[in-house]
Amino acid sequence: MKKLILLFAVAGLSVAGAKSYDITFSNPAVLGATEVPAGQYSLKIDGSKVMLTNPTTGKRIEAEATVQAMPTKFSETIVQSKNVNGKDLVDEIQIGGTKTALDFKH
């Protein structure tokens, strides 16, 4: 399977407040064991829980992740994923402007 690195521009993932970020998935995504429909979400981190809320519908989705504090800040947000059967299996999200990386197990 080919590893894809997707770069999200500032509009795709930006700081919306303390530990809250906006993110857009252009394809259905799988974060660990959790399926996430394509769309825009507000992402919050609470311990090992990643909470995604769709601002249009208010629907909340929770996924488990390993949160890592890296030594330096990421200059941009990078989503590392593999596309399988039209779904992006997300391995890691590196959050731009922070030292935070979210690792998802499949």
Backbone hydrogen bonds, N-H to C=O, Kabsch-Sander energy under -0.5 kcal/mol:
donor,donor_aa,acceptor,acceptor_aa,energy
4,L,2,K,-0.5
4,L,81,S,-3.6
6,L,4,L,-0.6
6,L,79,V,-2.8
7,L,5,I,-0.5
8,F,6,L,-0.5
8,F,77,T,-1.4
9,A,7,L,-0.5
12,G,9,A,-1.2
13,L,9,A,-1.6
14,S,22,D,-0.6
16,A,20,S,-3.0
17,G,20,S,-0.9
20,S,17,G,-1.8
21,Y,43,L,-2.5
22,D,14,S,-1.9
23,I,41,Y,-2.9
25,F,39,G,-2.7
26,S,24,T,-0.6
29,A,36,V,-3.1
30,V,88,D,-2.8
31,L,34,T,-2.9
32,G,30,V,-0.7
32,G,90,V,-0.6
33,A,31,L,-0.5
34,T,31,L,-2.0
36,V,29,A,-3.5
39,G,25,F,-2.2
41,Y,23,I,-3.1
42,S,53,T,-2.5
43,L,21,Y,-4.3
43,L,41,Y,-0.5
44,K,51,M,-2.4
45,I,19,K,-0.9
46,D,49,K,-2.9
49,K,46,D,-2.1
50,V,63,A,-3.2
51,M,44,K,-3.0
51,M,49,K,-0.6
52,L,50,V,-0.5
52,L,61,I,-3.3
53,T,42,S,-2.2
54,N,59,K,-2.6
58,G,54,N,-3.1
61,I,52,L,-3.1
63,A,50,V,-2.3
65,A,48,S,-2.6
66,T,103,D,-2.6
67,V,65,A,-0.7
68,Q,66,T,-0.5
68,Q,101,A,-3.0
70,M,68,Q,-0.7
70,M,99,K,-3.7
74,F,95,I,-0.5
74,F,98,T,-3.1
77,T,8,F,-0.6
78,I,94,Q,-1.8
79,V,6,L,-2.5
80,Q,78,I,-0.6
80,Q,92,E,-2.9
81,S,4,L,-2.7
81,S,79,V,-0.6
82,K,89,L,-1.7
83,N,2,K,-0.6
84,V,82,K,-0.7
84,V,87,K,-3.0
87,K,84,V,-1.8
88,D,28,P,-2.8
89,L,82,K,-3.5
89,L,87,K,-0.8
90,V,30,V,-2.2
90,V,88,D,-1.0
91,D,80,Q,-2.8
92,E,80,Q,-1.6
93,I,102,L,-2.2
94,Q,78,I,-3.0
95,I,93,I,-0.6
95,I,100,T,-2.4
96,G,94,Q,-0.7
97,G,74,F,-3.6
98,T,95,I,-1.6
101,A,68,Q,-2.3
102,L,93,I,-3.0
103,D,66,T,-2.6
103,D,101,A,-0.6
104,F,91,D,-2.7
